[in-house]
Amino acid sequence: MWDVLTCDPSLEYSITGAPRVANGKVFIGNGISDYGARGYLSSYDLETGKMVWRFWTVPGDPKRGHENETMKMASKTWADGYAKNGGGSPWDAIVYDEKYNQVIFGTDSGIPYDPDVRSPGGGDNLFLNSIVAVDANTGRYKWHYQTVPNDAWDFNSANHIIQAELNIDGKQKDVLMQAPKNGFFYVIDRSNGRLLKADPYVNATWASRIDLKSGRPIENPAARYHKTKEGRSRVTPSLLGGHNWHPMSYSDKTGLVYIPAHEFSTTYRLNPDAQLGGALFDWYGNDLNAERDDLSKSATQIGRLIAWDPRRGKAAWTVDHELPMNGGVLSTAGNLVFQGTATGKLNALSADKGQLLWSFDLGSAVQAPPVTYMRDGVQYVLIPAGSGGIGRFMVPLYGTGKSAVGPDRLIAFSLNGRKELPKDVESDEIVPRPPFETEDKKLVEKGRELFEENACGLCHGSVAVGRRPVGSSVRDLRYMDAETHKNFYKIVLDGLYKALGMMPHKDILSLDQARAIHYFIVDSQWKLYNEKNK
Ligand code: HEC
C-alpha cells in the first residue's frame, strides 16, 4: 500500500529492529552507531506512510543550524558542539506509552569508542546511551535518562524496554525497566524520567553503583582504559554486555523480570589504527593465546537466566547455562518461563521458583524468544532455532563444540503434539581435493592469523573455517572447488563476488597476505578432505 525510504542508502544505515505500530503511526529507528552517521527515530502516518516527525538523537554540525532547541541543549555536552561521527541509533527498543502519550526509546553509543577521541575534553555526549521520551504526536522531547555518560565501552542502552506499574518504596509508580549492556537493572519513573532504582544484575566492574540522587554512575577509574598508563583495562560486562538484544520478559503474576544474561569480560586497549574508534577488544579471557589454544579452559564465560525482582533490586532465583548468549524469554500466565539455549534445548521452568519442568532437544542453538498463541482452543509455543547468531563468531566457548549447530527451523509445540522432530539432513556435498600441498606450517599459521585479523571469520566462521556447508548463509571455505581456487585472488582482492556480498580486500590485503590466507584455507580443506576420505 505504501513504502518509504527511511535511511540514506549512500550511508551505512541498517535496520535491525522491528517497527512498532501505535497511535495511528509507525515508529522505526535504525542502526548506524558503529559506522559513523547520526541516529534518529522516525514516525510515519499509518494510512499514507507520510513522515509525521523525525527525532535526531545526537546534534549535527552547528554550522548548518540545529534542528531544534533539544539539539542545541545536547550540543553543549559535546566537544566542538556536535557529534562529528554521529551515533545514538535507536536500533531496537521503541515502546509506545499510552498513559503519557509518549514514545520511549533507547539509544546506542557512538564512535570512536575512545571518548577522548570522540569528544576531546569530555562531555556527557547526549543522547548516546540514553533512554529518551518524546511526545507521540509531535516528536517533541520530553525527558531523557542517560545510563552511561561519556561512554568508553560501547555499553549502549538500546536493549528493549518494559512498561509496568510497580510499588516502589510504598508508592505506586508507572515505570519502565531496562537491563542494558552495562550490567545494571534500571527502574525509571515514566512520568518524568527520574531514576527510581539501579542495581547490578551481573558482576559490573566499571562502576561500583549508580547514585540515585544524581542518576549518575560512581565509576571505577581503572575501567577507563583511555586514561590508564597502559592504555588498557579489563572490564565486566564485556562488549556483548550483561544482556544483549535477546528479549527479557515480565510476569504480572510473579512480579519478576526474566533476563537472558551472560557474564564475561573484555580487555579494551587503545590502538590508534583500530578501525572502530581507536580501541581494540580482546574477547578471549585473560591470556588471549592460551585460551585460543584450549577454549574449553575459558571458564570465565557464563550464561544465566535471572529472575529479577525489580522492587527489591535482587535476583529471586538464577539458573546457569553451559554457554553465554542464550535465547530470549517468554513468561506465561500458567506460571511458566520458556527459554531456548545455545546448546539447543528449549526449557520450561516454573516462573516462581525456576524449577526445570520440561526440556526438549531442538538440535540447534536458539537466540530468539519463543512466542505463544491460541488456535481452535489449542495453545502453541513457537520457537525459531538456528545456529547461534553472532554468538558462534564472537563467543569463544561456542567453538568448543558445545553449541548446537543443527538446521535452521521453526518448531511449534502443543500439549497434544505427537510428531517426531525430523532428523537433520546430512550434507552429501563432497569435499573437493585441495589444489596443492601445505607443508609450510609457518605459512599456515601466518594465514590463520591474517584470517582472524581481517575478520574473514565474522562471516565465514572463526575458530574453524566455516561451520556448516548447508543451512548457513555464507559458504564454508573448505568446500572450495578447483574453479574457486583459481579465482581466489579475484574473489578476495578484486571483488569478483561483490554482488553476492563478498567485498574486495585489495585496499587492506597485499597479494602475499592473500596467498598466506589461501594457504591456511587449503590446509583446513586438507584436514576435512582426509577425514572424509579415511
Ligand atoms: C561481510 C561478510 C564477509 C567477510 C568479512 C568475508 N567474506 Fe568471503 N564471502 C562472503 C559472501 C557473502 C560470499 C559469497 C556468497 C557465498 O559464496 O556464500 C563470500 C565468498 C567468498 C569466497 C568464495 C567461496 C566459494 O566457495 O565460492 C572466498 C574464497 C572468500 N569469500 C574468502 C574470504 C576471505 C579470505 C575473507 C577475509 C579476507 C572473507 N572472505 C571475508 C562474505 C564475507
Boltz pocket constraint, residues with backbone or C-beta under 6 A from the ligand:
constraints:
  - pocket:
      binder: B
      contacts: [[A, 450], [A, 451], [A, 454], [A, 455], [A, 456], [A, 457], [A, 458], [A, 459], [A, 460], [A, 473], [A, 474], [A, 475], [A, 476], [A, 477], [A, 479], [A, 480], [A, 481], [A, 484], [A, 488], [A, 491], [A, 492], [A, 497], [A, 500], [A, 501], [A, 502], [A, 503], [A, 505], [A, 517]]
      max_distance: 6.0
